[in-house]
Amino acid sequence: MAVASPTRTLRPLPELDYYDSRSMLLPIPITPLEAWNLMTAEPGPLMRLAFRGRDAISSLFGVKRIGGFSGRRRETVCVGDRLDFFLVEYSAPDMLILTERDRHLDVMICLSTSDRQIAVTASVVTHNAFGRIYMLPVGLAHRLIVGNDLRRLKRELEKIVAVSTNGRIPGA
């Protein structure tokens, strides 16, 4: 049985308005930043559409546009850097903490690794009615998005393992 990776949240669990944590075993060990790069490398059309819809609706309520994931690969990050719309609040070989804070809600994404396990944890604290309403569809979508991102991450890593061990991708 896998041991859960250490993770961080905005506040203790009972004080959060939203919490979701997913973890899985990976075929090879990677850093949280490597995982981020692979998970956000190619945002699909549905993801781009979702971000455009989010920006169009939220901007009516004074929320800044975030634009979505650029797919830009980063080799290193430091505290204070931005990964797309997220602020890097902590960066270590085994943990990456990203936040976005505004007057409606605070969001923290914690990517943590330990051996061949990765955990992606989202925690949210809402500040007003708009933040609570916003999190209703976003909370549901987030679970689907992270599950899909983790499956894609595993597939990409399996391709890397296949290429490095026998020079070809299975099924190709």
C-alpha positions as CSV (number, residue, x, y, z in Angstrom):
1,M,0.0,0.0,0.0
2,A,1.3,3.5,-0.9
3,V,2.1,5.9,1.8
4,A,0.4,9.3,1.2
5,S,2.7,12.2,0.2
6,P,2.8,15.1,2.6
7,T,0.6,17.9,1.6
8,R,-0.4,21.4,2.7
9,T,-3.7,23.2,2.7
10,L,-4.7,26.9,3.2
11,R,-6.2,26.0,6.6
12,P,-7.1,22.9,8.7
13,L,-9.6,20.7,6.9
14,P,-12.7,21.7,9.0
15,E,-12.1,25.4,8.1
16,L,-12.0,24.8,4.3
17,D,-14.9,25.5,2.0
18,Y,-13.5,23.1,-0.6
19,Y,-11.0,20.3,-0.4
20,D,-10.0,17.6,-2.9
21,S,-6.9,15.4,-2.8
22,R,-5.9,12.8,-5.4
23,S,-2.9,10.7,-5.4
24,M,-1.5,7.9,-7.5
25,L,1.6,5.8,-8.1
26,L,3.7,6.7,-11.0
27,P,5.9,4.5,-13.2
28,I,9.0,6.6,-12.4
29,P,9.8,9.2,-9.8
30,I,9.4,12.8,-10.9
31,T,9.4,16.3,-9.2
32,P,6.2,18.2,-8.7
33,L,7.4,20.8,-11.3
34,E,7.9,18.0,-13.9
35,A,4.4,16.7,-13.1
36,W,3.0,20.3,-13.6
37,N,4.8,20.6,-16.9
38,L,3.4,17.3,-18.2
39,M,-0.2,17.9,-16.9
40,T,-0.5,21.4,-18.3
41,A,1.5,20.9,-21.5
42,E,-1.4,20.6,-23.9
43,P,-4.7,22.0,-22.7
44,G,-7.4,20.4,-24.7
45,P,-10.2,22.3,-26.5
46,L,-12.7,21.6,-23.7
47,M,-10.3,23.1,-21.1
48,R,-9.7,26.2,-23.2
49,L,-13.4,26.6,-23.7
50,A,-14.0,26.2,-20.0
51,F,-11.4,28.9,-19.2
52,R,-12.9,31.3,-21.8
53,G,-16.4,30.7,-20.2
54,R,-15.0,31.2,-16.7
55,D,-13.3,34.4,-17.7
56,A,-16.4,35.8,-19.6
57,I,-18.8,35.1,-16.6
58,S,-16.4,36.0,-13.8
59,S,-15.3,39.3,-15.3
60,L,-18.9,40.5,-15.1
61,F,-18.4,40.3,-11.3
62,G,-15.1,42.0,-11.2
63,V,-12.9,38.9,-11.2
64,K,-9.7,39.2,-13.2
65,R,-9.4,37.0,-16.3
66,I,-6.9,34.1,-15.9
67,G,-6.7,32.8,-19.5
68,G,-6.0,29.2,-18.6
69,F,-2.9,27.1,-19.0
70,S,-0.3,28.3,-21.6
71,G,1.5,24.9,-21.9
72,R,4.7,26.8,-21.3
73,R,7.4,24.4,-19.8
74,R,9.4,25.6,-16.9
75,E,12.7,24.1,-15.9
76,T,12.9,25.9,-12.5
77,V,10.6,28.1,-10.5
78,C,11.2,30.3,-7.4
79,V,8.9,31.7,-4.8
80,G,7.2,34.7,-6.3
81,D,7.3,33.3,-9.9
82,R,4.0,32.7,-11.8
83,L,3.0,29.4,-13.4
84,D,0.3,30.8,-15.6
85,F,-2.2,32.4,-13.3
86,F,-0.9,30.8,-10.1
87,L,1.7,32.4,-7.8
88,V,4.5,30.0,-6.6
89,E,4.4,30.3,-2.8
90,Y,6.7,27.3,-2.2
91,S,9.1,25.3,-4.3
92,A,11.1,22.3,-3.3
93,P,12.2,19.0,-4.9
94,D,9.2,17.3,-3.4
95,M,6.6,20.0,-3.1
96,L,5.2,22.8,-5.2
97,I,2.6,25.2,-3.7
98,L,0.6,27.4,-6.0
99,T,-2.0,30.0,-5.0
100,E,-4.5,32.4,-6.5
101,R,-6.1,34.9,-4.1
102,D,-8.8,37.5,-4.7
103,R,-11.6,39.2,-2.9
104,H,-13.9,36.2,-3.5
105,L,-11.8,33.2,-2.6
106,D,-8.3,31.9,-2.0
107,V,-7.1,28.8,-3.8
108,M,-4.1,26.6,-3.0
109,I,-2.9,23.7,-5.2
110,C,-0.2,21.6,-3.6
111,L,1.6,19.1,-5.7
112,S,3.8,16.8,-3.6
113,T,5.8,13.7,-4.5
114,S,7.4,11.0,-2.5
115,D,9.2,8.2,-4.3
116,R,6.9,7.2,-7.1
117,Q,3.7,8.8,-5.6
118,I,2.2,12.1,-6.5
119,A,-0.6,13.9,-4.6
120,V,-2.5,16.9,-6.0
121,T,-4.4,18.7,-3.3
122,A,-6.7,21.6,-3.8
123,S,-8.0,23.7,-0.9
124,V,-10.2,26.7,-1.1
125,V,-11.5,29.3,1.3
126,T,-14.4,31.5,0.1
127,H,-14.9,35.0,1.2
128,N,-18.4,35.9,0.0
129,A,-21.5,34.6,-1.8
130,F,-19.9,34.9,-5.2
131,G,-17.0,32.8,-4.1
132,R,-19.4,30.1,-2.8
133,I,-21.5,30.1,-6.0
134,Y,-18.4,30.1,-8.1
135,M,-17.1,27.0,-6.4
136,L,-20.3,25.0,-7.1
137,P,-19.5,24.2,-10.7
138,V,-15.7,24.7,-10.4
139,G,-15.5,22.2,-7.5
140,L,-17.2,19.5,-9.6
141,A,-15.1,20.3,-12.7
142,H,-11.9,20.4,-10.7
143,R,-12.3,16.7,-9.6
144,L,-12.8,15.7,-13.3
145,I,-9.9,17.8,-14.5
146,V,-7.4,16.6,-11.9
147,G,-8.4,12.9,-12.5
148,N,-7.9,13.4,-16.3
149,D,-4.6,15.2,-15.7
150,L,-3.3,12.4,-13.5
151,R,-4.2,9.8,-16.1
152,R,-2.5,11.8,-18.8
153,L,0.6,12.2,-16.6
154,K,0.8,8.5,-16.1
155,R,0.4,7.8,-19.8
156,E,3.2,10.3,-20.7
157,L,5.5,8.8,-18.1
158,E,4.8,5.3,-19.3
159,K,5.8,6.4,-22.8
160,I,9.1,7.8,-21.4
161,V,9.7,4.5,-19.6
162,A,9.0,2.5,-22.7
163,V,11.3,4.7,-24.9
164,S,14.1,4.6,-22.3
165,T,13.9,0.8,-21.8
166,N,13.5,-0.6,-25.3
167,G,13.6,2.3,-27.7
168,R,10.0,2.2,-28.8
169,I,6.6,3.1,-27.6
170,P,4.2,0.1,-27.1
171,G,1.6,-0.1,-29.8
172,A,3.5,2.1,-32.2
